[in-house]
Amino acid sequence: NAALTRGLSILTGSVGWIITGVWTAIDIAGPAYRVTIPACIVVTTLRLKAQANEIKNLL
């Protein structure tokens, strides 16, 4: 029982966070995100430019 508790504490502690971080980084670097993230950035940039032009035209 003590060994199980110790093992779980290691997995939920800093080692667990490192494993989770690496796993997340691998998932984010997957092929879907290599297209999705840049596309979202482009859409956001276009929206900000359009909003700035609207404000400029109102003034």
N, CA, C and O atoms as a DFTB+ gen file, in Angstrom:
236 C
 N C O
     1  1       0.823      -1.192       0.000
     2  2       0.000       0.000       0.000
     3  2       0.869       1.259       0.000
     4  3       0.549       2.238      -0.674
     5  1       1.948       1.230       0.744
     6  2       2.852       2.380       0.795
     7  2       3.545       2.584      -0.555
     8  3       3.757       3.717      -0.989
     9  1       3.892       1.483      -1.204
    10  2       4.543       1.593      -2.513
    11  2       3.583       2.186      -3.545
    12  3       3.988       2.978      -4.396
    13  1       2.326       1.801      -3.464
    14  2       1.325       2.338      -4.381
    15  2       1.141       3.837      -4.159
    16  3       1.058       4.610      -5.114
    17  1       1.078       4.232      -2.907
    18  2       0.940       5.649      -2.579
    19  2       2.147       6.434      -3.066
    20  3       2.003       7.529      -3.609
    21  1       3.332       5.880      -2.873
    22  2       4.560       6.553      -3.322
    23  2       4.582       6.674      -4.844
    24  3       4.956       7.716      -5.381
    25  1       4.188       5.626      -5.528
    26  2       4.152       5.655      -6.991
    27  2       3.168       6.681      -7.519
    28  3       3.463       7.395      -8.478
    29  1       1.996       6.757      -6.896
    30  2       1.003       7.741      -7.313
    31  2       1.466       9.160      -7.028
    32  3       1.189      10.072      -7.806
    33  1       2.168       9.351      -5.920
    34  2       2.643      10.700      -5.600
    35  2       3.701      11.162      -6.600
    36  3       3.785      12.351      -6.908
    37  1       4.502      10.238      -7.104
    38  2       5.502      10.595      -8.119
    39  2       4.808      10.981      -9.423
    40  3       5.190      11.956     -10.071
    41  1       3.777      10.207      -9.807
    42  2       3.077      10.488     -11.061
    43  2       2.262      11.772     -11.001
    44  3       2.064      12.425     -12.025
    45  1       1.790      12.142      -9.820
    46  2       1.005      13.372      -9.714
    47  2       1.870      14.561      -9.340
    48  3       1.384      15.692      -9.315
    49  1       3.116      14.333      -9.056
    50  2       4.032      15.417      -8.697
    51  2       4.703      16.001      -9.920
    52  3       4.130      16.022     -11.010
    53  1       5.908      16.471      -9.733
    54  2       6.629      17.152     -10.812
    55  2       6.921      16.234     -11.995
    56  3       6.898      16.676     -13.143
    57  1       7.193      14.972     -11.725
    58  2       7.450      14.034     -12.827
    59  2       6.193      13.890     -13.683
    60  3       6.267      13.847     -14.911
    61  1       5.060      13.818     -13.032
    62  2       3.792      13.723     -13.758
    63  2       3.529      14.945     -14.613
    64  3       3.039      14.835     -15.737
    65  1       3.861      16.129     -14.067
    66  2       3.669      17.367     -14.830
    67  2       4.597      17.410     -16.040
    68  3       4.203      17.881     -17.106
    69  1       5.804      16.929     -15.885
    70  2       6.751      16.902     -17.009
    71  2       6.236      15.970     -18.104
    72  3       6.259      16.311     -19.286
    73  1       5.773      14.793     -17.696
    74  2       5.238      13.837     -18.671
    75  2       4.033      14.434     -19.387
    76  3       3.906      14.314     -20.605
    77  1       3.148      15.080     -18.628
    78  2       1.970      15.706     -19.226
    79  2       2.367      16.815     -20.194
    80  3       1.777      16.940     -21.267
    81  1       3.360      17.621     -19.825
    82  2       3.822      18.700     -20.694
    83  2       4.399      18.186     -21.995
    84  3       4.110      18.722     -23.065
    85  1       5.217      17.147     -21.907
    86  2       5.811      16.568     -23.118
    87  2       4.720      15.979     -24.008
    88  3       4.731      16.167     -25.224
    89  1       3.787      15.271     -23.399
    90  2       2.691      14.661     -24.148
    91  2       1.852      15.734     -24.847
    92  3       1.470      15.570     -26.006
    93  1       1.571      16.818     -24.148
    94  2       0.801      17.917     -24.730
    95  2       1.562      18.565     -25.881
    96  3       0.972      18.883     -26.914
    97  1       2.862      18.762     -25.711
    98  2       3.672      19.363     -26.773
    99  2       3.655      18.494     -28.031
   100  3       3.592      19.010     -29.147
   101  1       3.709      17.199     -27.849
   102  2       3.663      16.287     -28.998
   103  2       2.301      16.370     -29.679
   104  3       2.217      16.385     -30.907
   105  1       1.227      16.425     -28.873
   106  2      -0.114      16.525     -29.449
   107  2      -0.305      17.838     -30.196
   108  3      -0.896      17.857     -31.276
   109  1       0.188      18.933     -29.633
   110  2       0.033      20.236     -30.273
   111  2       0.827      20.297     -31.574
   112  3       0.410      20.961     -32.523
   113  1       1.957      19.615     -31.625
   114  2       2.796      19.635     -32.819
   115  2       2.275      18.699     -33.904
   116  3       2.904      18.554     -34.953
   117  1       1.137      18.068     -33.660
   118  2       0.563      17.159     -34.646
   119  2       0.156      17.890     -35.913
   120  3       0.098      19.120     -35.925
   121  1      -0.122      17.160     -36.970
   122  2      -0.401      17.766     -38.263
   123  2      -1.629      18.678     -38.267
   124  3      -1.643      19.673     -38.992
   125  1      -2.639      18.370     -37.492
   126  2      -3.840      19.210     -37.488
   127  2      -3.530      20.589     -36.919
   128  3      -4.012      21.595     -37.439
   129  1      -2.735      20.644     -35.864
   130  2      -2.431      21.924     -35.239
   131  2      -1.438      22.737     -36.058
   132  3      -1.399      23.961     -35.934
   133  1      -0.647      22.093     -36.882
   134  2       0.283      22.834     -37.735
   135  2      -0.461      23.652     -38.777
   136  3       0.092      24.603     -39.327
   137  1      -1.691      23.298     -39.050
   138  2      -2.522      24.061     -39.980
   139  2      -3.491      24.955     -39.215
   140  3      -3.698      26.109     -39.588
   141  1      -4.082      24.429     -38.152
   142  2      -5.134      25.145     -37.428
   143  2      -4.622      26.403     -36.747
   144  3      -5.234      27.462     -36.880
   145  1      -3.521      26.312     -36.026
   146  2      -3.010      27.461     -35.268
   147  2      -2.630      28.616     -36.201
   148  3      -3.070      29.739     -35.958
   149  1      -1.842      28.397     -37.250
   150  2      -1.544      29.519     -38.151
   151  2      -2.802      30.091     -38.817
   152  3      -2.890      31.301     -39.027
   153  1      -3.766      29.240     -39.148
   154  2      -5.005      29.734     -39.751
   155  2      -5.760      30.627     -38.776
   156  3      -6.293      31.663     -39.174
   157  1      -5.812      30.245     -37.519
   158  2      -6.470      31.074     -36.500
   159  2      -5.755      32.411     -36.343
   160  3      -6.400      33.445     -36.166
   161  1      -4.445      32.394     -36.407
   162  2      -3.676      33.639     -36.289
   163  2      -3.968      34.555     -37.475
   164  3      -4.114      35.764     -37.300
   165  1      -4.053      33.994     -38.672
   166  2      -4.353      34.794     -39.861
   167  2      -5.750      35.404     -39.757
   168  3      -5.934      36.585     -40.054
   169  1      -6.730      34.613     -39.338
   170  2      -8.099      35.119     -39.204
   171  2      -8.157      36.226     -38.164
   172  3      -8.816      37.244     -38.375
   173  1      -7.473      36.036     -37.045
   174  2      -7.449      37.057     -35.997
   175  2      -6.823      38.347     -36.503
   176  3      -7.331      39.435     -36.236
   177  1      -5.726      38.228     -37.230
   178  2      -5.058      39.409     -37.774
   179  2      -5.971      40.158     -38.742
   180  3      -6.050      41.386     -38.701
   181  1      -6.656      39.423     -39.607
   182  2      -7.572      40.062     -40.554
   183  2      -8.720      40.761     -39.835
   184  3      -9.129      41.852     -40.233
   185  1      -9.239      40.145     -38.786
   186  2     -10.325      40.774     -38.023
   187  2      -9.846      42.046     -37.336
   188  3     -10.559      43.050     -37.316
   189  1      -8.648      42.009     -36.776
   190  2      -8.112      43.199     -36.112
   191  2      -7.889      44.332     -37.111
   192  3      -8.157      45.494     -36.806
   193  1      -7.397      43.994     -38.306
   194  2      -7.202      45.015     -39.340
   195  2      -8.538      45.614     -39.767
   196  3      -8.648      46.828     -39.936
   197  1      -9.549      44.773     -39.942
   198  2     -10.871      45.259     -40.340
   199  2     -11.462      46.148     -39.254
   200  3     -12.065      47.179     -39.550
   201  1     -11.292      45.753     -38.014
   202  2     -11.796      46.549     -36.896
   203  2     -11.080      47.897     -36.824
   204  3     -11.713      48.922     -36.571
   205  1      -9.783      47.902     -37.043
   206  2      -9.018      49.152     -37.023
   207  2      -9.470      50.074     -38.153
   208  3      -9.565      51.286     -37.961
   209  1      -9.749      49.513     -39.323
   210  2     -10.233      50.322     -40.449
   211  2     -11.609      50.913     -40.157
   212  3     -11.882      52.056     -40.523
   213  1     -12.479      50.140     -39.500
   214  2     -13.802      50.649     -39.132
   215  2     -13.682      51.827     -38.180
   216  3     -14.351      52.846     -38.355
   217  1     -12.837      51.690     -37.181
   218  2     -12.641      52.765     -36.205
   219  2     -12.050      53.989     -36.892
   220  3     -12.443      55.121     -36.606
   221  1     -11.111      53.760     -37.796
   222  2     -10.468      54.858     -38.525
   223  2     -11.498      55.608     -39.378
   224  3     -11.466      56.836     -39.457
   225  1     -12.405      54.869     -40.011
   226  2     -13.430      55.491     -40.859
   227  2     -14.457      56.263     -40.036
   228  3     -15.026      57.239     -40.525
   229  1     -14.699      55.846     -38.810
   230  2     -15.654      56.551     -37.954
   231  2     -15.096      57.883     -37.467
   232  3     -15.848      58.824     -37.213
   233  1     -13.794      57.955     -37.339
   234  2     -13.171      59.198     -36.865
   235  2     -13.021      60.120     -38.029
   236  3     -12.519      61.234     -37.873
